[in-house]
Amino acid sequence: MASKNIFKRLRERELGLLLEGADRLSFSAGTTVFSEGDPADAAYIVDSGSIVLSIDKQGQIEEVAALGSGEFFGEMAIFKNDVRAVTATAQSDCVLWRVGSANLKRLIDSDPALAEKVTALLQSRQIELFLKERLVSTTGVAGGGLHVSIKGDPSLRETAFTRERYTSIVDKVLPTLLPALRHLLLDTAVYRVFVGLNNGEVRVYSVMSPFTEELHTAGKIVSEAYMERHFPPMNYQAKSTFILEMLNHIGNSNAFRQMPDEWRILMQEQTLQWRPVPRERLETVIDHLLDMRRMPNVYLRNFGISMVQDAVRLQFNCDGTHIVSTAEYQKFLEENISSE
């Protein structure tokens, strides 16, 4: 989260009013100032030392910001009437000024110039927190370095090794289905597929109808004639260019011009950051799906893969969902699958 220190810009009179009713508190290194989900009744100014703000993403703690002397935090939950969105922890021994929400709001309401500064700061922090909170961003899984695990019913995991395995309708066509999926993603207008390996359901998303989900069966997808009827050819580069053009069009549309500033800025940033998943990475993922399905005891139930987001969705018979980037896919296979 970018440092936007509006309190350093306050006039001496304003700062005096703000600190007049503030409490000066000391925290030792490692102490929690407040936790994610706590009710918000105050903001804080760092007098000395440092504070780390973090969020919990499915059990994985991710740092949002590190703040030092003169910077303030905790204001967003107050002005958004929300609970704490982050956890604040003293990174070192520190001294903080605790400013009650009523005093803070009174000062903001009395000074239009300050209110404008705070509004700009809140918009910036809202965008940055939004980007941090999402498990999967517009571009993918945290730049390719994060593996997200969403656990389901524990009882299903406990009985995974005792449940009988059976050959599904997809297993019979899987060796020919995988080349068909490769063809869909690399050589047609399709940008995302989701396959249920137990029920034979194939969900397809195409740039030709980006707001709809097409449903097919695995038995049909393996037919070359069926593929030609339903999926127009489009090479990977042309499809990538088309997607970027659509993103730009959305960002410049009248509908988006009427949205709050933070959302328009967010759309612009996401469009600038977007890149298609390298086609060779998609090929690698597809090449190993058959091996995962054939693993003893633990096997793949369904998966989703896309050229738009670098995030492979995998679900196994032990329940729960794994989301991993294509860049980390091979490492995921080596380190996680065998431990399921």
Secondary structure, DSSP 8 states (H G I E B T S, - for coil): -----GGGGS-HHHHHHHHHT-EEEEE-TT-EEE-TT----EEEEEEES-EEEEEEETTEEEEEEEE-TT-EESHHHHHTT---SSEEEESSSEEEEEEEHHHHHHHHHH-HHHHHHHHHHHHHHHHHHHHHH-SS-SSBSGGGT-EEEE---HHHHHTTTTS-----TTTTTHHHHHHHHHHHHHHBSEEEEEEETTT-EEEEEETTSTT--EEEEHHHHT-HHHHHHH--B--HHHHHHHHHHHHHHHHTSHHHHTS-HHHHHHHHHHHHH-----HHHHHHHHHHHHHHHT-SS--EEEEEEESSSB-EEEEETT-SEEEE-GGGHHHHHHHTGGG-
